[in-house]
């Protein structure tokens, strides 16, 4: 059979893969913190018809190799980790990381399985726990359980990454034997959660943890705007915002998708035409085979 038939099939198959990625990008154009994908192609194995020849002593020049390519394959599907636009919401529990870094969330209070996300739309449940839209607990650094609540200037948090804990904004705290009710709260650019209680004083309740990776593009998408570490992402490094490359936390804004619709529609047109051209390759190859068969009448 003609090689061009299989080259055309490989072209159609891989352009369909690219179209799937483009479709997913467009579908997530309004997904909070979404990072777009990109497909790159590579040529497949080439069949060598004749090897290259070096120049000879009797003045014959060199001859280049003769090779026939056997189609195309998907070389990589990249995740583009550039930042998306920040959209103001004026909501107290909407956050975005300006720069590198990911929020850390977990399905269980033990924080055994960690997920990483750029989606900073958080909520307080009725117990005051800080959670995301899926109910995952937001992790960070808390104070020593044996110590009383104190002002942000005097409170020392436990910043050991192995002791990260689910954060909460409690409805009441006990200070000096007196029960105080929560009045209001805020989170600053370093992720510190500061609550103002019924005595009128601010107290440091905890601090959001931020993680970063040596190769963030190596993270695996886990759904629900979450990522998990992979063999090629590197181990997560934990810290706090406003230092050592962890970015800055902005309150009252969320990060939008980084999908560029103009680019996606352009790639869609190119992919569609490439798919059409590969299908025409198959049709033309079939016509050539038909002419060959018609030699015997």
C-alpha positions, -999 to +999 in steps of 0.1 A: +000+000+000+010+036-005+029+052+024+010+084+019-022+066+031-007+060+065+009+095+066-025+110+060-041+089+087-014+099+112-019+136+102-057+133+107-053+115+140-029+139+155-047+170+143-078+156+160-057+155+192-048+191+187-084+200+181-094+183+213-069+205+232-081+237+215-117+228+223-108+223+259-090+257+260-120+274+245-144+256+269-123+269+299-120+305+287-138+316+318-125+290+343-108+306+373-070+301+372-071+278+342-039+273+323-042+266+285-026+237+267-005+236+235+002+207+212+035+203+194+041+178+166+071+158+156+079+138+125+078+100+128+104+075+117+118+081+082+125+051+059+159+053+043+159+044+006+196+052+001+223+061+025+246+092+022+279+088+004+310+107+011+331+123-017+355+099-034+391+102-044+383+103-081+365+137-076+330+123-073+310+146-050+291+134-019+255+122-022+228+131+003+207+104+019+172+095+005+146+092+031+108+090+031+089+102+061+062+080+075+039+106+091+035+128+122+031+122+159+023+142+189+055+154+204+042+170+236+011+186+251+023+215+271+006+234+299+012+271+296+018+284+331+017+322+323-005+342+347-040+352+338-057+386+342-068+396+377-105+403+379-116+425+409-145+410+429-144+430+461-151+398+480-132+392+512-124+356+505-113+359+469-076+357+464-051+356+436-013+350+436+005+377+416+036+359+404+047+323+409+031+300+435+001+279+442-024+277+471-023+244+490-055+224+497-063+190+510-093+166+511-086+156+547-078+174+579-045+154+582-033+171+550-020+138+538-029+143+501-021+178+490-034+195+459-021+228+444-043+254+428-043+289+414-080+292+421-082+314+452-120+316+455-124+304+491-153+301+515-160+298+552-183+269+563-205+272+593-177+261+616-154+287+602-132+263+582-115+279+552-125+257+521-126+259+483-157+253+461-151+215+463-149+215+501-112+209+502-095+225+533-071+253+527-037+246+543-014+270+560+005+278+592-011+282+626+000+292+660+011+269+688-021+253+701-009+258+737-004+296+732-032+321+734-043+343+705-023+375+703-016+405+681+000+400+647+032+417+660+037+393+689+023+360+675+049+334+662+035+309+637+047+274+632+061+275+596+073+240+595+061+225+561+056+191+578+032+207+603+009+225+579-027+225+591-062+233+577-069+270+584-100+284+599-115+318+608-133+309+640-166+326+650-152+330+685-119+327+704-109+327+741-084+353+753-075+356+790-105+334+799-129+357+780-148+345+749-146+370+721-169+371+690-156+376+655-164+411+641-144+412+608-113+397+592-088+404+564-059+387+547-028+408+538-004+404+509+017+378+528-014+356+535-017+365+572-053+361+584-061+388+609-094+388+628-109+417+647-130+405+676-155+420+700-129+436+722-118+457+692-083+441+690-068+423+660-055+388+664-034+367+641-053+335+632-029+319+608-012+324+574-018+309+540+008+285+527+021+290+492+040+263+472+063+265+442+079+240+419+111+239+399+091+228+369+055+239+373+047+228+337+053+192+349+023+193+373-005+169+365-041+183+362-064+166+388-096+183+379-115+209+399-088+235+391-063+214+411-029+200+403-008+172+418+030+169+419+045+145+393+078+128+387+089+158+365+075+187+385+100+184+413+091+183+450+070+212+462+087+239+481+065+255+508+067+290+521+047+322+524+039+350+500+059+381+496+093+364+497+117+340+479+097+338+447+064+328+461+045+358+446+021+382+464-014+374+475-040+399+464-073+401+483-106+408+465-095+396+431-094+362+413-071+351+385-089+344+352-080+319+325-049+326+305-066+314+273-061+338+243-092+334+222-076+351+192-048+326+192-071+297+198-094+305+168-063+310+146-050+276+157-085+261+151-085+274+115-049+260+109-058+227+124-090+224+104-072+231+071-044+206+081-070+180+088-087+187+055-053+185+036-045+151+052-079+138+043-072+149+007-039+130+008-058+098+016-084+105-012-056+112-038-037+080-027-069+060-031-073+074-067-038+063-075-045+028-062-077+028-083-057+036-114-032+008-106-060-017-102-076-005-135-045-016-153-059-051-153-092-051-170 
